[in-house]
Amino acid sequence: MAAALPEYLTVGLYHKESIRQVVITIDEGAYDVMADGQRIYTLEGKRALQIEVRSNQLALRSWSADLGVFSHVALHRKSWGACFRLKGLSPEKRTRIYNDDLFIHPDKGRLKLINEVWREHYVAGVVEAEAGAGKGFEFYKTQAILCRTYALCHINKFIGQGFNLCDGVECQVYKGKSRRDPAIRSAVNATEGMVLVDGNLELITAAFHSNSGGHTVNSEEVWVRPVTYLRGIEDTFSFHQPHYSWESTIPKKKWQSYLVDSFGYQLEDTLLHTYFLNYQPTQRGVYLDPGDSVVPLKKVRSDLGLRSTYFNIRCEGELVVMTGKGFGHGVGLSQEGAMRMAELGYTYTEILHFYYTDIHLIDLSVLDFFKEE
């Protein structure tokens, strides 16, 4: 029997950074501070809690007194809706506000910070971090379903480090509580518990990117494995949106050296010479030379910091000019295309079915029922 999908998620905060000291204050409500399993402090009002790692222990201090040294610390909210402010002091970080609970452990000279957060609070925070404010209610419903599906599909990605997900691009960007646009919270509430599944009732990899440049790509063109619901489509909704086009230049000699050093490219070959200085694809490609697999475009994009793999190449004197379309890997939903669809009156279900092939929208309670069969 498969386990039901969790109502709460654990998210590793600043997991790639060496945060050694933080200060925590209250934004709403109050918290019990538990140290080594015992309640030692109530964090409320204008009180503050400073936590520092010392010799692989946690030293706690209020504004006025030392509270002791402990092996692990937890902040448990005393009422629904409570949230806390977290500010890094060493190194200094901007204050973020988080819903629900916090667990803190020493970890090789740094603080391991884990936010245990209600799933829908997390989804709202991710939608805000990934999409920003002022994007429209129907688009936010679309994005909420994607973020929820993606999180639950990858629920064990960081389980070996003691939490479900991280707060960076390896999972989904998460900077805490959604506060900038009330429409985000409303959209999350309107779609609460809704996820996308394939024909086998498996959660899909709900991939999305900024702008497709007019055409999405098959999953295997980026991640090797073909997936039935991630098929490339023509996407006119992404035309002429903010990240639809871009241009980048590189010195001709540097471009030549890069191709030779990275791929052993044969510059003297007449046919290859045509491609590396005059590449004019009619659609998204996988390799610089469509008849060979010497130069994968996704590596070129990564190495040169390009916005997408969908670009033309032309030579202007001693410069190579790359004129491109789109922003991101191109798999799944184009955020700007989805925003445009929402502006034109398409519903979130129509948007999702446009970008993903043969998928189903289902409530988690129904999915849990089938998984228990």
C-alpha positions as a printed Julia matrix, in Angstrom:
373×3 Matrix{Float64}:
  0.0    0.0     0.0
  1.47   3.35   -1.03
  1.73   6.05    1.64
 -0.52   9.09    1.37
  1.21  12.22    0.16
  2.18  14.5     3.08
  0.24  17.54    4.23
  3.45  19.12    5.55
  6.82  19.43    3.8
 10.29  19.95    5.21
 12.39  22.45    3.29
 16.12  23.0     3.78
 16.81  26.73    3.94
 20.12  28.12    2.63
 21.26  24.51    2.33
 24.3   25.38    0.16
 25.44  28.25    2.36
 27.37  28.29    5.62
 24.97  30.2     7.86
 26.56  30.33   11.31
 24.37  32.82   13.16
 20.75  33.94   12.85
 18.28  36.07   14.75
 14.6   35.11   14.86
 11.73  37.43   15.72
  7.96  37.16   15.47
  5.87  38.37   12.56
  2.54  36.95   13.75
  1.47  34.84   16.72
  3.85  33.18   19.16
  6.23  30.21   19.29
  7.45  27.72   21.87
 11.22  27.34   21.7
 12.14  23.72   22.35
 15.78  22.89   23.12
 16.81  19.25   23.39
 13.13  18.36   23.76
 12.34  20.84   26.55
 10.47  24.15   26.27
 12.87  26.89   27.41
 11.46  30.11   25.97
  8.36  31.68   24.49
  9.02  33.8    21.43
  6.34  36.46   21.12
  5.82  40.2    20.77
  9.13  42.05   20.53
 11.22  39.23   21.91
 14.1   37.86   19.83
 16.12  34.67   19.71
 19.72  34.62   18.55
 21.2   31.25   17.57
 24.87  30.62   16.86
 26.77  27.43   16.15
 29.68  26.84   18.55
 31.79  23.66   18.57
 28.96  21.82   16.83
 26.46  22.94   19.46
 23.78  25.64   19.37
 24.24  28.67   21.64
 20.96  30.51   22.29
 20.52  34.04   23.55
 17.62  36.44   24.0
 18.15  40.21   23.83
 19.05  40.23   27.53
 20.35  36.8    28.58
 22.09  33.62   27.55
 19.64  30.72   27.34
 22.16  27.91   27.15
 23.93  25.57   24.74
 22.02  22.7    23.14
 22.33  19.98   20.5
 19.12  20.78   18.63
 16.4   23.45   18.7
 12.85  23.68   17.36
 10.32  26.51   17.06
  6.71  25.3    17.25
  3.9   27.71   16.48
  1.35  28.07   19.27
 -1.55  28.88   16.95
 -2.53  28.56   13.3
 -1.22  31.42   11.13
  1.87  32.11   13.19
  4.98  33.06   11.26
  8.49  34.17   12.13
 11.2   36.43   10.73
 14.57  34.85   10.01
 17.65  37.01    9.42
 21.16  35.73    8.81
 23.84  37.55   10.81
 26.93  35.56    9.81
 27.0   35.92    6.91
 24.44  38.69    6.72
 21.24  37.85    4.84
 18.07  39.8     4.2
 15.16  39.03    6.5
 12.67  36.45    5.28
  9.31  35.52    6.79
  8.3   31.86    7.1
  5.06  30.13    8.01
  4.79  27.3    10.52
  7.72  25.59   12.28
 11.52  25.64   12.21
 14.06  22.98   13.17
 17.72  23.85   13.72
 20.69  21.51   13.98
 24.46  22.08   14.02
 26.08  20.69   10.89
 29.87  20.83   10.52
 30.24  24.41   11.71
 27.04  25.72   10.15
 23.35  25.86   10.96
 21.06  23.37    9.28
 17.75  25.24    9.04
 14.64  23.22    8.16
 11.22  24.83    7.7
  8.38  22.39    8.33
  5.58  24.07    6.42
  2.0   23.29    5.48
  1.93  22.21    1.85
 -0.3   25.07    0.67
  1.77  27.71    2.48
  4.8   26.31    0.68
  3.03  26.35   -2.71
  2.06  30.01   -2.26
  5.65  30.91   -1.39
  7.0   29.1    -4.45
  4.45  30.7    -6.79
  5.52  34.13   -5.58
  9.23  33.35   -5.87
  8.93  31.71   -9.3
  6.37  34.05  -10.93
  6.37  37.35   -9.02
  3.45  39.67   -8.32
  0.78  41.14  -10.59
  0.47  38.23  -13.03
 -3.27  37.47  -12.85
 -5.53  35.03  -11.03
 -5.94  32.37  -13.74
 -2.21  32.18  -14.33
 -1.57  31.87  -10.59
 -3.97  28.91  -10.42
 -2.0   27.29  -13.24
  1.32  27.91  -11.52
  0.03  26.71   -8.13
 -0.96  23.33   -9.59
  2.43  22.99  -11.24
  4.36  23.91   -8.09
  2.31  21.54   -5.95
  2.71  18.69   -8.44
  6.44  19.27   -8.84
  7.02  19.35   -5.07
  5.13  16.13   -4.38
  6.69  14.36   -7.35
 10.15  15.16   -5.94
  9.23  14.77   -2.27
 12.28  12.64   -1.42
 14.88  14.54   -3.41
 16.85  15.65   -0.33
 15.67  13.04    2.16
 19.27  11.92    2.65
 20.04  15.37    4.06
 17.14  15.29    6.49
 14.48  17.21    4.57
 12.18  16.77    1.58
 13.17  19.69   -0.65
 15.64  22.54   -0.8
 14.73  26.2    -1.33
 16.83  26.73   -4.47
 16.67  26.07   -8.2
 17.52  22.38   -7.72
 13.93  22.05   -6.5
 11.83  25.22   -6.74
 12.79  28.68   -5.53
 11.22  29.29   -2.11
 11.86  32.45   -0.08
  9.2   32.01    2.54
  5.7   33.36    3.03
  3.77  34.81    0.07
  3.09  38.46    0.89
  3.29  40.57   -2.27
  0.04  39.73   -4.08
 -3.2   38.51   -2.39
 -4.22  36.89   -5.69
 -1.51  34.26   -5.16
 -2.98  33.12   -1.86
 -6.49  33.14   -3.39
 -5.32  31.06   -6.36
 -3.65  28.51   -4.08
 -6.83  28.25   -2.01
 -8.94  27.84   -5.17
 -6.81  24.92   -6.36
 -5.97  23.41   -2.96
 -4.88  19.78   -3.3
 -5.06  19.71   -7.11
 -2.22  18.01   -9.0
 -1.41  16.69  -12.47
 -1.02  12.98  -13.2
 -0.35  10.88  -16.29
 -2.43   7.98  -17.6
 -1.03   5.68  -14.89
 -2.04   8.1   -12.11
  1.59   8.98  -11.49
  2.44  12.57  -10.63
  4.04  14.23  -13.63
  7.33  16.09  -13.7
  5.65  19.48  -14.01
  8.49  21.21  -15.85
  8.15  24.87  -16.74
 10.37  27.66  -18.01
 10.17  31.39  -18.7
  9.54  31.55  -22.46
  9.57  28.86  -25.16
 10.6   31.19  -27.97
  7.64  29.89  -29.97
  8.24  26.15  -29.66
  8.61  23.84  -26.65
 10.81  20.74  -26.84
 10.54  17.04  -26.1
 11.89  15.98  -22.71
 14.58  13.72  -24.22
 16.15  16.68  -26.0
 17.11  18.08  -22.6
 17.03  15.22  -20.06
 17.58  12.07  -22.2
 14.44  10.15  -21.16
 11.33  10.54  -23.35
  8.17  11.31  -21.36
  4.73  11.02  -22.94
  3.33  14.22  -21.46
  6.36  16.42  -22.25
  6.09  16.73  -26.02
  7.25  19.69  -28.05
  4.49  21.95  -29.42
  4.21  25.15  -31.41
  3.59  27.95  -28.95
  2.51  31.22  -30.53
  1.37  32.57  -27.14
  5.01  33.12  -26.19
  5.64  35.39  -29.17
  6.73  38.96  -28.37
  6.62  38.52  -24.59
  9.37  40.09  -22.4
 11.79  37.14  -22.68
 10.9   36.08  -26.22
 14.15  37.23  -27.88
 17.74  37.89  -26.93
 21.16  38.54  -28.43
 24.68  37.72  -27.3
 28.1   38.33  -28.87
 31.43  36.58  -28.48
 34.79  37.3   -30.14
 35.26  35.06  -33.17
 38.6   33.72  -31.93
 37.15  32.9   -28.52
 34.24  31.05  -30.17
 36.64  29.06  -32.35
 38.86  28.18  -29.41
 35.84  27.11  -27.36
 34.65  24.72  -30.08
 38.1   23.21  -30.57
 39.0   22.91  -26.87
 35.59  21.66  -25.7
 34.56  19.4   -28.57
 37.58  18.86  -30.83
 35.67  20.72  -33.53
 37.23  20.5   -37.0
 37.29  24.15  -38.09
 38.88  23.3   -41.45
 35.93  21.11  -42.46
 33.99  23.15  -45.02
 30.55  21.91  -43.93
 31.22  22.36  -40.22
 32.65  25.79  -40.97
 29.26  26.74  -42.34
 27.5   25.79  -39.12
 29.75  27.42  -36.57
 29.67  30.81  -38.33
 26.3   30.63  -40.08
 23.86  28.53  -38.09
 20.26  29.26  -39.14
 17.88  26.59  -37.79
 14.2   26.67  -38.73
 13.2   25.15  -35.36
 14.78  24.21  -32.05
 17.71  21.88  -32.53
 19.72  19.58  -30.29
 23.17  19.88  -31.93
 25.02  22.67  -33.72
 25.45  20.4   -36.72
 22.11  18.66  -37.39
 23.95  15.81  -39.11
 26.29  15.12  -36.2
 26.28  15.02  -32.41
 29.61  16.71  -31.76
 28.35  19.96  -30.22
 25.25  19.62  -27.97
 23.49  22.96  -27.8
 22.47  22.54  -24.16
 26.16  22.44  -23.2
 26.87  25.52  -25.33
 24.02  27.28  -23.56
 25.35  26.28  -20.14
 29.0   27.09  -20.86
 28.32  30.47  -22.46
 25.44  31.53  -20.19
 22.92  31.81  -23.04
 19.19  32.14  -22.35
 18.16  29.15  -24.48
 19.35  26.61  -27.07
 17.13  28.21  -29.73
 19.43  30.64  -31.57
 20.98  31.65  -34.88
 24.65  32.38  -35.46
 26.14  34.94  -37.82
 29.6   36.43  -38.18
 30.13  40.2   -38.17
 33.81  40.95  -38.67
 35.66  39.67  -35.62
 32.48  39.02  -33.66
 30.1   36.07  -33.61
 26.53  37.21  -32.96
 24.0   34.79  -31.47
 20.39  35.88  -31.9
 18.06  33.73  -29.87
 14.48  33.06  -28.87
 13.1   32.0   -25.52
 14.44  31.77  -21.98
 14.96  28.44  -20.24
 15.18  24.76  -21.11
 12.0   24.83  -23.22
 10.36  21.74  -21.71
  6.75  21.86  -20.51
  4.91  25.08  -19.78
  6.1   28.49  -20.91
  5.26  30.89  -18.08
  4.98  33.92  -20.34
  2.93  31.95  -22.83
  0.62  30.85  -20.02
  0.3   34.44  -18.8
 -0.71  35.51  -22.29
 -3.26  32.71  -22.53
 -4.76  33.81  -19.22
 -4.95  37.41  -20.48
 -6.84  36.17  -23.53
 -9.42  34.42  -21.36
 -8.21  30.82  -21.34
 -8.87  28.89  -18.12
 -6.16  27.23  -16.09
 -7.34  23.8   -17.26
 -7.09  24.88  -20.9
 -3.61  26.27  -20.3
 -2.4   23.06  -18.67
 -3.81  20.84  -21.41
 -2.2   23.05  -24.06
  1.32  22.64  -22.68
  1.13  19.04  -21.41
  0.0   16.03  -23.45
 -2.51  13.47  -22.14
 -2.5   14.6   -18.53
 -5.28  14.6   -15.93
 -6.11  17.09  -13.2
 -6.97  15.28   -9.97
 -7.48  16.04   -6.28
 -4.92  14.55   -3.88
 -7.65  12.93   -1.8
 -8.79  10.99   -4.87
 -5.21  10.12   -5.78
 -4.53   8.85   -2.25
 -7.65   6.67   -2.49
 -6.42   5.0    -5.69
 -2.9    4.61   -4.32
 -4.26   2.76   -1.29
 -6.08   0.22   -3.44
